[in-house]
Amino acid sequence: DELDALTDLELKEAAIEIDSRLSASHFKTIVHGDSKLDNFCFSTDKESVATVDFQYVGGGCGMKDVAYFIGSCLSEQDCEALEDELLDFYFDIMGRCIDRAKFDFKAVQDEWRELSPYAWADFHRFLRGWSPGHWKINSYSERLTRKVLESL
């Protein structure tokens, strides 16, 4: 429905390629699918977190949830200013948790970092079709999306 409603024809035509790149990830995980801040419950000491509302859960590239979550938490200025720092933090924590006997962590990190702009573009595409006036549609997401479109 969101794709049908999308009026940006260039983005609409690229949606299948963006999805294909994300779907072709060699390293997949369980993706929440709606990883906005409202679907997370944090303990008062910020040491524990729980996730709720799993109606869209499925397999896929974890960068989709990362982009959706960051996009729901921060202003466009903070998304842009903190992009590298947040990805570094994410991969630092992942590196501590991943079973290195089963996975080449560097390969996972390299692939997912490369797919990060595609996850942002996918999120932007969804929002533009679902709610064209949504506050999460901003110049930062637009710039990332345009770079992805130029790379295709």
CNS distance restraints for C-alpha pairs under 8 A (distance, minus, plus):
assign (resid   1 and name CA) (resid   5 and name CA) 6.23 0.50 0.50
assign (resid   1 and name CA) (resid 129 and name CA) 7.72 0.50 0.50
assign (resid   1 and name CA) (resid 130 and name CA) 7.75 0.50 0.50
assign (resid   2 and name CA) (resid   6 and name CA) 6.23 0.50 0.50
assign (resid   2 and name CA) (resid 126 and name CA) 6.06 0.50 0.50
assign (resid   2 and name CA) (resid 127 and name CA) 7.84 0.50 0.50
assign (resid   2 and name CA) (resid 128 and name CA) 7.75 0.50 0.50
assign (resid   2 and name CA) (resid 129 and name CA) 4.23 0.50 0.50
assign (resid   2 and name CA) (resid 130 and name CA) 4.90 0.50 0.50
assign (resid   3 and name CA) (resid  12 and name CA) 6.54 0.50 0.50
assign (resid   3 and name CA) (resid 125 and name CA) 7.75 0.50 0.50
assign (resid   3 and name CA) (resid 126 and name CA) 7.21 0.50 0.50
assign (resid   3 and name CA) (resid 129 and name CA) 5.79 0.50 0.50
assign (resid   4 and name CA) (resid 129 and name CA) 7.33 0.50 0.50
assign (resid   5 and name CA) (resid 129 and name CA) 5.00 0.50 0.50
assign (resid   5 and name CA) (resid 130 and name CA) 7.22 0.50 0.50
assign (resid   6 and name CA) (resid  12 and name CA) 6.42 0.50 0.50
assign (resid   6 and name CA) (resid 125 and name CA) 7.59 0.50 0.50
assign (resid   6 and name CA) (resid 128 and name CA) 6.13 0.50 0.50
assign (resid   6 and name CA) (resid 129 and name CA) 4.19 0.50 0.50
assign (resid   6 and name CA) (resid 130 and name CA) 7.84 0.50 0.50
assign (resid   7 and name CA) (resid  12 and name CA) 7.51 0.50 0.50
assign (resid   7 and name CA) (resid 129 and name CA) 7.38 0.50 0.50
assign (resid   8 and name CA) (resid  12 and name CA) 6.03 0.50 0.50
assign (resid   9 and name CA) (resid  13 and name CA) 5.99 0.50 0.50
assign (resid  10 and name CA) (resid  14 and name CA) 6.27 0.50 0.50
assign (resid  10 and name CA) (resid 149 and name CA) 7.83 0.50 0.50
assign (resid  11 and name CA) (resid  15 and name CA) 6.01 0.50 0.50
assign (resid  11 and name CA) (resid 125 and name CA) 6.84 0.50 0.50
assign (resid  11 and name CA) (resid 149 and name CA) 7.21 0.50 0.50
assign (resid  12 and name CA) (resid 125 and name CA) 7.63 0.50 0.50
assign (resid  14 and name CA) (resid  18 and name CA) 6.15 0.50 0.50
assign (resid  14 and name CA) (resid 149 and name CA) 6.96 0.50 0.50
assign (resid  14 and name CA) (resid 152 and name CA) 7.84 0.50 0.50
assign (resid  15 and name CA) (resid  19 and name CA) 6.06 0.50 0.50
assign (resid  15 and name CA) (resid 122 and name CA) 7.26 0.50 0.50
assign (resid  15 and name CA) (resid 125 and name CA) 7.46 0.50 0.50
assign (resid  16 and name CA) (resid  20 and name CA) 5.97 0.50 0.50
assign (resid  17 and name CA) (resid  21 and name CA) 6.19 0.50 0.50
assign (resid  17 and name CA) (resid 152 and name CA) 7.84 0.50 0.50
assign (resid  18 and name CA) (resid  22 and name CA) 6.42 0.50 0.50
assign (resid  18 and name CA) (resid 118 and name CA) 6.01 0.50 0.50
assign (resid  18 and name CA) (resid 121 and name CA) 7.62 0.50 0.50
assign (resid  18 and name CA) (resid 122 and name CA) 6.71 0.50 0.50
assign (resid  19 and name CA) (resid  23 and name CA) 5.91 0.50 0.50
assign (resid  19 and name CA) (resid 122 and name CA) 7.20 0.50 0.50
assign (resid  20 and name CA) (resid  24 and name CA) 5.90 0.50 0.50
assign (resid  21 and name CA) (resid  25 and name CA) 6.81 0.50 0.50
assign (resid  21 and name CA) (resid 115 and name CA) 7.58 0.50 0.50
assign (resid  21 and name CA) (resid 118 and name CA) 7.65 0.50 0.50
assign (resid  22 and name CA) (resid  60 and name CA) 7.37 0.50 0.50
assign (resid  22 and name CA) (resid  61 and name CA) 5.97 0.50 0.50
assign (resid  22 and name CA) (resid 115 and name CA) 6.61 0.50 0.50
assign (resid  22 and name CA) (resid 118 and name CA) 7.00 0.50 0.50
assign (resid  22 and name CA) (resid 119 and name CA) 7.16 0.50 0.50
assign (resid  23 and name CA) (resid  60 and name CA) 6.18 0.50 0.50
assign (resid  23 and name CA) (resid  61 and name CA) 6.73 0.50 0.50
assign (resid  25 and name CA) (resid  60 and name CA) 7.57 0.50 0.50
assign (resid  25 and name CA) (resid  61 and name CA) 6.12 0.50 0.50
assign (resid  25 and name CA) (resid 111 and name CA) 7.34 0.50 0.50
assign (resid  25 and name CA) (resid 112 and name CA) 7.89 0.50 0.50
assign (resid  27 and name CA) (resid  61 and name CA) 6.82 0.50 0.50
assign (resid  27 and name CA) (resid 108 and name CA) 6.22 0.50 0.50
assign (resid  28 and name CA) (resid  59 and name CA) 6.30 0.50 0.50
assign (resid  28 and name CA) (resid  60 and name CA) 4.87 0.50 0.50
assign (resid  28 and name CA) (resid  61 and name CA) 4.97 0.50 0.50
assign (resid  28 and name CA) (resid  62 and name CA) 6.72 0.50 0.50
assign (resid  29 and name CA) (resid  59 and name CA) 5.57 0.50 0.50
assign (resid  29 and name CA) (resid  60 and name CA) 5.60 0.50 0.50
assign (resid  29 and name CA) (resid  61 and name CA) 6.23 0.50 0.50
assign (resid  29 and name CA) (resid  62 and name CA) 5.97 0.50 0.50
assign (resid  30 and name CA) (resid  57 and name CA) 6.86 0.50 0.50
assign (resid  30 and name CA) (resid  58 and name CA) 5.57 0.50 0.50
assign (resid  30 and name CA) (resid  59 and name CA) 4.65 0.50 0.50
assign (resid  30 and name CA) (resid  60 and name CA) 6.34 0.50 0.50
assign (resid  30 and name CA) (resid  62 and name CA) 7.31 0.50 0.50
assign (resid  31 and name CA) (resid  57 and name CA) 5.56 0.50 0.50
assign (resid  31 and name CA) (resid  58 and name CA) 5.38 0.50 0.50
assign (resid  31 and name CA) (resid  59 and name CA) 5.60 0.50 0.50
assign (resid  31 and name CA) (resid  60 and name CA) 5.82 0.50 0.50
assign (resid  31 and name CA) (resid  61 and name CA) 7.08 0.50 0.50
assign (resid  31 and name CA) (resid  62 and name CA) 5.92 0.50 0.50
assign (resid  31 and name CA) (resid  64 and name CA) 7.45 0.50 0.50
assign (resid  31 and name CA) (resid  65 and name CA) 6.31 0.50 0.50
assign (resid  32 and name CA) (resid  54 and name CA) 6.06 0.50 0.50
assign (resid  32 and name CA) (resid  56 and name CA) 6.25 0.50 0.50
assign (resid  32 and name CA) (resid  57 and name CA) 4.50 0.50 0.50
assign (resid  32 and name CA) (resid  58 and name CA) 6.80 0.50 0.50
assign (resid  32 and name CA) (resid  65 and name CA) 6.52 0.50 0.50
assign (resid  33 and name CA) (resid  54 and name CA) 7.56 0.50 0.50
assign (resid  33 and name CA) (resid  55 and name CA) 7.91 0.50 0.50
assign (resid  33 and name CA) (resid  56 and name CA) 4.94 0.50 0.50
assign (resid  33 and name CA) (resid  57 and name CA) 5.44 0.50 0.50
assign (resid  33 and name CA) (resid  58 and name CA) 7.35 0.50 0.50
assign (resid  33 and name CA) (resid  64 and name CA) 7.55 0.50 0.50
assign (resid  33 and name CA) (resid  65 and name CA) 6.33 0.50 0.50
assign (resid  34 and name CA) (resid  39 and name CA) 7.59 0.50 0.50
assign (resid  34 and name CA) (resid  53 and name CA) 7.87 0.50 0.50
assign (resid  34 and name CA) (resid  54 and name CA) 7.64 0.50 0.50
assign (resid  34 and name CA) (resid  56 and name CA) 6.65 0.50 0.50
assign (resid  34 and name CA) (resid  65 and name CA) 7.21 0.50 0.50
assign (resid  34 and name CA) (resid  68 and name CA) 7.13 0.50 0.50
assign (resid  35 and name CA) (resid  39 and name CA) 6.29 0.50 0.50
assign (resid  35 and name CA) (resid  40 and name CA) 7.74 0.50 0.50
assign (resid  35 and name CA) (resid  65 and name CA) 5.49 0.50 0.50
assign (resid  35 and name CA) (resid  66 and name CA) 7.69 0.50 0.50
assign (resid  35 and name CA) (resid  68 and name CA) 5.81 0.50 0.50
assign (resid  35 and name CA) (resid  69 and name CA) 5.08 0.50 0.50
assign (resid  36 and name CA) (resid  40 and name CA) 7.41 0.50 0.50
assign (resid  36 and name CA) (resid  68 and name CA) 6.15 0.50 0.50
assign (resid  36 and name CA) (resid  69 and name CA) 4.79 0.50 0.50
assign (resid  36 and name CA) (resid  70 and name CA) 7.92 0.50 0.50
assign (resid  36 and name CA) (resid  71 and name CA) 7.82 0.50 0.50
assign (resid  36 and name CA) (resid  72 and name CA) 5.24 0.50 0.50
assign (resid  36 and name CA) (resid  73 and name CA) 7.47 0.50 0.50
assign (resid  37 and name CA) (resid  69 and name CA) 6.23 0.50 0.50
assign (resid  37 and name CA) (resid  72 and name CA) 5.90 0.50 0.50
assign (resid  37 and name CA) (resid  73 and name CA) 6.09 0.50 0.50
assign (resid  39 and name CA) (resid  51 and name CA) 5.77 0.50 0.50
assign (resid  39 and name CA) (resid  52 and name CA) 5.16 0.50 0.50
assign (resid  39 and name CA) (resid  53 and name CA) 6.20 0.50 0.50
assign (resid  40 and name CA) (resid  49 and name CA) 6.70 0.50 0.50
assign (resid  40 and name CA) (resid  50 and name CA) 5.71 0.50 0.50
assign (resid  40 and name CA) (resid  51 and name CA) 4.58 0.50 0.50
assign (resid  40 and name CA) (resid  52 and name CA) 6.25 0.50 0.50
assign (resid  41 and name CA) (resid  49 and name CA) 5.52 0.50 0.50
assign (resid  41 and name CA) (resid  50 and name CA) 5.10 0.50 0.50
assign (resid  41 and name CA) (resid  51 and name CA) 6.29 0.50 0.50
assign (resid  41 and name CA) (resid  52 and name CA) 7.81 0.50 0.50
assign (resid  42 and name CA) (resid  46 and name CA) 5.72 0.50 0.50
assign (resid  42 and name CA) (resid  47 and name CA) 7.60 0.50 0.50
assign (resid  42 and name CA) (resid  48 and name CA) 5.90 0.50 0.50
assign (resid  42 and name CA) (resid  49 and name CA) 4.49 0.50 0.50
assign (resid  42 and name CA) (resid  50 and name CA) 6.60 0.50 0.50
assign (resid  43 and name CA) (resid  47 and name CA) 6.38 0.50 0.50
assign (resid  43 and name CA) (resid  48 and name CA) 5.33 0.50 0.50
assign (resid  43 and name CA) (resid  49 and name CA) 6.25 0.50 0.50
assign (resid  60 and name CA) (resid  64 and name CA) 7.98 0.50 0.50
assign (resid  61 and name CA) (resid 112 and name CA) 7.48 0.50 0.50
assign (resid  62 and name CA) (resid  66 and name CA) 6.60 0.50 0.50
assign (resid  62 and name CA) (resid 112 and name CA) 7.68 0.50 0.50
assign (resid  63 and name CA) (resid  67 and name CA) 6.05 0.50 0.50
assign (resid  63 and name CA) (resid 112 and name CA) 6.29 0.50 0.50
assign (resid  63 and name CA) (resid 115 and name CA) 7.00 0.50 0.50
assign (resid  63 and name CA) (resid 116 and name CA) 5.68 0.50 0.50
assign (resid  63 and name CA) (resid 119 and name CA) 5.93 0.50 0.50
assign (resid  64 and name CA) (resid  68 and name CA) 6.19 0.50 0.50
assign (resid  64 and name CA) (resid 116 and name CA) 7.62 0.50 0.50
assign (resid  64 and name CA) (resid 119 and name CA) 4.81 0.50 0.50
assign (resid  64 and name CA) (resid 120 and name CA) 7.31 0.50 0.50
assign (resid  64 and name CA) (resid 122 and name CA) 7.81 0.50 0.50
assign (resid  64 and name CA) (resid 123 and name CA) 7.50 0.50 0.50
assign (resid  65 and name CA) (resid  69 and name CA) 5.89 0.50 0.50
assign (resid  66 and name CA) (resid  70 and name CA) 6.11 0.50 0.50
assign (resid  67 and name CA) (resid  71 and name CA) 5.90 0.50 0.50
assign (resid  67 and name CA) (resid 116 and name CA) 7.28 0.50 0.50
assign (resid  67 and name CA) (resid 119 and name CA) 6.09 0.50 0.50
assign (resid  67 and name CA) (resid 120 and name CA) 5.48 0.50 0.50
assign (resid  67 and name CA) (resid 123 and name CA) 7.19 0.50 0.50
assign (resid  68 and name CA) (resid  72 and name CA) 6.22 0.50 0.50
assign (resid  68 and name CA) (resid 120 and name CA) 7.46 0.50 0.50
assign (resid  68 and name CA) (resid 123 and name CA) 6.37 0.50 0.50
assign (resid  69 and name CA) (resid  73 and name CA) 6.40 0.50 0.50
assign (resid  70 and name CA) (resid  74 and name CA) 6.13 0.50 0.50
assign (resid  70 and name CA) (resid  79 and name CA) 7.04 0.50 0.50
assign (resid  71 and name CA) (resid  75 and name CA) 7.63 0.50 0.50
assign (resid  71 and name CA) (resid  76 and name CA) 7.85 0.50 0.50
assign (resid  71 and name CA) (resid  79 and name CA) 7.08 0.50 0.50
assign (resid  71 and name CA) (resid 136 and name CA) 6.60 0.50 0.50
assign (resid  72 and name CA) (resid 136 and name CA) 7.02 0.50 0.50
assign (resid  74 and name CA) (resid  78 and name CA) 5.74 0.50 0.50
assign (resid  74 and name CA) (resid  79 and name CA) 5.87 0.50 0.50
assign (resid  75 and name CA) (resid  79 and name CA) 6.13 0.50 0.50
assign (resid  76 and name CA) (resid  80 and name CA) 6.23 0.50 0.50
assign (resid  76 and name CA) (resid 136 and name CA) 7.92 0.50 0.50
assign (resid  76 and name CA) (resid 138 and name CA) 6.42 0.50 0.50
assign (resid  76 and name CA) (resid 139 and name CA) 7.31 0.50 0.50
assign (resid  76 and name CA) (resid 140 and name CA) 5.77 0.50 0.50
assign (resid  76 and name CA) (resid 141 and name CA) 7.76 0.50 0.50
assign (resid  77 and name CA) (resid  81 and name CA) 6.06 0.50 0.50
assign (resid  77 and name CA) (resid 140 and name CA) 7.59 0.50 0.50
assign (resid  78 and name CA) (resid  82 and name CA) 5.63 0.50 0.50
assign (resid  78 and name CA) (resid  83 and name CA) 7.84 0.50 0.50
assign (resid  79 and name CA) (resid  83 and name CA) 5.53 0.50 0.50
assign (resid  79 and name CA) (resid 140 and name CA) 7.58 0.50 0.50
assign (resid  80 and name CA) (resid 140 and name CA) 6.51 0.50 0.50
assign (resid  82 and name CA) (resid  86 and name CA) 5.83 0.50 0.50
assign (resid  83 and name CA) (resid  87 and name CA) 6.28 0.50 0.50
assign (resid  84 and name CA) (resid  88 and name CA) 6.02 0.50 0.50
assign (resid  85 and name CA) (resid  89 and name CA) 6.16 0.50 0.50
assign (resid  86 and name CA) (resid  90 and name CA) 6.08 0.50 0.50
assign (resid  87 and name CA) (resid  91 and name CA) 6.12 0.50 0.50
assign (resid  87 and name CA) (resid 113 and name CA) 7.87 0.50 0.50
assign (resid  88 and name CA) (resid  92 and name CA) 5.97 0.50 0.50
assign (resid  89 and name CA) (resid  93 and name CA) 6.27 0.50 0.50
assign (resid  90 and name CA) (resid  94 and name CA) 6.16 0.50 0.50
assign (resid  91 and name CA) (resid  95 and name CA) 5.80 0.50 0.50
assign (resid  91 and name CA) (resid 109 and name CA) 6.77 0.50 0.50
assign (resid  92 and name CA) (resid  96 and name CA) 6.54 0.50 0.50
assign (resid  93 and name CA) (resid  97 and name CA) 6.53 0.50 0.50
assign (resid  94 and name CA) (resid  98 and name CA) 5.87 0.50 0.50
assign (resid  95 and name CA) (resid 105 and name CA) 6.61 0.50 0.50
assign (resid  98 and name CA) (resid 103 and name CA) 7.35 0.50 0.50
assign (resid  98 and name CA) (resid 105 and name CA) 7.21 0.50 0.50
assign (resid  99 and name CA) (resid 103 and name CA) 6.19 0.50 0.50
assign (resid 100 and name CA) (resid 104 and name CA) 6.04 0.50 0.50
assign (resid 100 and name CA) (resid 105 and name CA) 6.33 0.50 0.50
assign (resid 103 and name CA) (resid 108 and name CA) 7.59 0.50 0.50
assign (resid 104 and name CA) (resid 108 and name CA) 6.45 0.50 0.50
assign (resid 105 and name CA) (resid 109 and name CA) 6.07 0.50 0.50
assign (resid 106 and name CA) (resid 110 and name CA) 5.94 0.50 0.50
assign (resid 107 and name CA) (resid 111 and name CA) 6.07 0.50 0.50
assign (resid 108 and name CA) (resid 112 and name CA) 6.06 0.50 0.50
assign (resid 109 and name CA) (resid 113 and name CA) 5.92 0.50 0.50
assign (resid 110 and name CA) (resid 114 and name CA) 6.27 0.50 0.50
assign (resid 111 and name CA) (resid 115 and name CA) 6.29 0.50 0.50
assign (resid 112 and name CA) (resid 116 and name CA) 6.01 0.50 0.50
assign (resid 115 and name CA) (resid 119 and name CA) 6.34 0.50 0.50
assign (resid 116 and name CA) (resid 120 and name CA) 6.42 0.50 0.50
assign (resid 117 and name CA) (resid 121 and name CA) 6.14 0.50 0.50
assign (resid 117 and name CA) (resid 144 and name CA) 6.18 0.50 0.50
assign (resid 117 and name CA) (resid 145 and name CA) 7.22 0.50 0.50
assign (resid 117 and name CA) (resid 148 and name CA) 6.64 0.50 0.50
assign (resid 118 and name CA) (resid 122 and name CA) 6.03 0.50 0.50
assign (resid 118 and name CA) (resid 145 and name CA) 7.53 0.50 0.50
assign (resid 118 and name CA) (resid 148 and name CA) 6.42 0.50 0.50
assign (resid 119 and name CA) (resid 123 and name CA) 6.19 0.50 0.50
assign (resid 120 and name CA) (resid 124 and name CA) 6.07 0.50 0.50
assign (resid 120 and name CA) (resid 141 and name CA) 6.62 0.50 0.50
assign (resid 120 and name CA) (resid 144 and name CA) 6.99 0.50 0.50
assign (resid 120 and name CA) (resid 145 and name CA) 6.94 0.50 0.50
assign (resid 121 and name CA) (resid 125 and name CA) 6.00 0.50 0.50
assign (resid 121 and name CA) (resid 141 and name CA) 6.99 0.50 0.50
assign (resid 121 and name CA) (resid 142 and name CA) 7.91 0.50 0.50
assign (resid 121 and name CA) (resid 144 and name CA) 6.60 0.50 0.50
assign (resid 121 and name CA) (resid 145 and name CA) 4.52 0.50 0.50
assign (resid 121 and name CA) (resid 148 and name CA) 6.99 0.50 0.50
assign (resid 122 and name CA) (resid 126 and name CA) 6.19 0.50 0.50
assign (resid 123 and name CA) (resid 127 and name CA) 6.28 0.50 0.50
assign (resid 124 and name CA) (resid 128 and name CA) 6.11 0.50 0.50
assign (resid 124 and name CA) (resid 137 and name CA) 6.64 0.50 0.50
assign (resid 124 and name CA) (resid 141 and name CA) 6.25 0.50 0.50
assign (resid 124 and name CA) (resid 142 and name CA) 7.31 0.50 0.50
assign (resid 124 and name CA) (resid 145 and name CA) 7.19 0.50 0.50
assign (resid 125 and name CA) (resid 129 and name CA) 6.36 0.50 0.50
assign (resid 126 and name CA) (resid 130 and name CA) 5.92 0.50 0.50
assign (resid 127 and name CA) (resid 131 and name CA) 5.44 0.50 0.50
assign (resid 127 and name CA) (resid 132 and name CA) 6.38 0.50 0.50
assign (resid 127 and name CA) (resid 134 and name CA) 6.95 0.50 0.50
assign (resid 127 and name CA) (resid 136 and name CA) 7.66 0.50 0.50
assign (resid 127 and name CA) (resid 137 and name CA) 6.89 0.50 0.50
assign (resid 128 and name CA) (resid 132 and name CA) 4.46 0.50 0.50
assign (resid 128 and name CA) (resid 133 and name CA) 7.68 0.50 0.50
assign (resid 128 and name CA) (resid 134 and name CA) 7.86 0.50 0.50
assign (resid 128 and name CA) (resid 137 and name CA) 7.21 0.50 0.50
assign (resid 132 and name CA) (resid 137 and name CA) 7.66 0.50 0.50
assign (resid 133 and name CA) (resid 137 and name CA) 7.24 0.50 0.50
assign (resid 137 and name CA) (resid 141 and name CA) 6.61 0.50 0.50
assign (resid 137 and name CA) (resid 142 and name CA) 7.43 0.50 0.50
assign (resid 138 and name CA) (resid 142 and name CA) 6.16 0.50 0.50
assign (resid 139 and name CA) (resid 143 and name CA) 5.97 0.50 0.50
assign (resid 140 and name CA) (resid 144 and name CA) 6.33 0.50 0.50
assign (resid 141 and name CA) (resid 145 and name CA) 6.00 0.50 0.50
assign (resid 142 and name CA) (resid 146 and name CA) 6.11 0.50 0.50
assign (resid 143 and name CA) (resid 147 and name CA) 6.28 0.50 0.50
assign (resid 144 and name CA) (resid 148 and name CA) 6.36 0.50 0.50
assign (resid 145 and name CA) (resid 149 and name CA) 6.19 0.50 0.50
assign (resid 146 and name CA) (resid 150 and name CA) 6.12 0.50 0.50
assign (resid 147 and name CA) (resid 151 and name CA) 6.25 0.50 0.50
assign (resid 148 and name CA) (resid 152 and name CA) 6.49 0.50 0.50
